Amino acid sequence: QVQLVESGGGLVQAGGSLRLSCAASGRTFSSYAMGWFRQAPGKEREFVAAINWNGGSTRHADSVKGRFTISRDNAKSMVYLQMNSLKPEDTAGYYCAADPNTSQRLNVYPSSYDYWGQGTQVTVSS
């Protein structure tokens, strides 16, 4: 069992930045690949970024590539999402998720992730 708690969301103007954090507790954090997903009202949950168990491999959705960066600190059991050049279309609830996967594969489907946080809201005003 892994517990995930996100923080760092808020209201920001277009062009601004936010850094989301996800604190993990429970089983060995380094046994999991980690992902960030987002969901806007009336829309399906969509993949944002993922990082493999040791941080050696990352993947970002095309919509955020060059603006968002995922990272992790296994010593602190933390995963981060640095979001720059935010746009109104980035407005959504952002969720951290854990995938019990120690390969180099990075999954983009929510069904591949076993554990989820409660989410943190990001609102970008125009």
N, C-alpha and C positions, 0 to 999 in steps of 0.2 A: 504494500500500500504506500502511495506517495501523496502527500498533501501539498498543494500549490496555492500560493497567495500572491496575487498581482497587486502592484501599486504604481503610482506615477502618472495616472491619467489626469485629465483636466480639460479646461477650456483654453484654447490658444488661437491666435490670429493666423490666417494663411501666411505661409512663409516662415512660421516659427518652428520651434523644436520642442520635443518632449523625449524623456527617457523613461521607458517602462521597465520595471523590475519584477521578477518572479522569484519568490523564495520557496525553496523546496525542503520538505522534511519527510522523514520516514526511511525508506530503503535507500541503498547506496545510489546517490545522485548520478555518479559517473556510469551507472548501468543503463542510463536512458539517453536516447536522443530527445531533444527538446524542440518544440515548435511554438510559434505564435500564429493565431488565427484571429479573424475579426468577423463581426456580424453586425450589419446595419438593420434597422427595423424593416421588416417585410422582405428581407433578403436572406439567402442561405449563408451559412458560415463558410468563409473562404480562407484559404491558405495565405499567410503573409511571409513567413520565413521559418527555416529550420536549421538546426546545428547538430552535428553528430556528437557522440558521447565524449570525445576528447577535444572538441572544438576545432578539429583539423579540416572539417568540411562544412560548408554552409550553402544554403540555397535560399534565394529570395524570389518572390513573385515578380513578374515583369512590371506590374503596376507600381511597385515600390523600389525596384532596383535602382541603385544610385542615390537613393534618398534615405532608406532604412538600412540599419545594420544590426544583425543579431550577434550576440556574444555570450560567453558563459564563463563562470569562475567556479570550478569544481571544488576548490578548497572552501568556498563560502556557500556552496549549494545554491548558486544564483544563476539566473539567465536574464539577459537584458535585451531590450529593443530600443536602439537609438533611432529616433525619427526626426529627420530634418526636412526642410522645405515642405512643410505640411500643407495639404490642400483640403478644401471643404469635403471632397469625396473620400477623404481618409476618416471622416467621422464614423464612429462605430464603437461597439463594445469590443475590447481586445482581450483575448484569452490565451493563457499559457497552457501548454499540454505536454505530457510526457509519453514517450514511445519506448517500450522495453526492447531496445534494439542497439546492439553494440557493433553493428556493421558500418560500412561507409554509406549505406543507403539512407536517403532522406525522404521520408514519406510526406506527401502533400494532401492526403485525404484524412479528414477528421476520424474516420473509422479505424485508422491505424494507431491512434493514440488512446491509451487506456485511462489516463488520469487528466483531469481538467481543474483549473482554478475557477473562481467565481466571476472573474472578469473585472476589467477597469474601463471606464468610459473615457473616450477621447472625442472631444468636440472641437472642430476647426471652423472658425467663423471667417466669412469672406470680407 
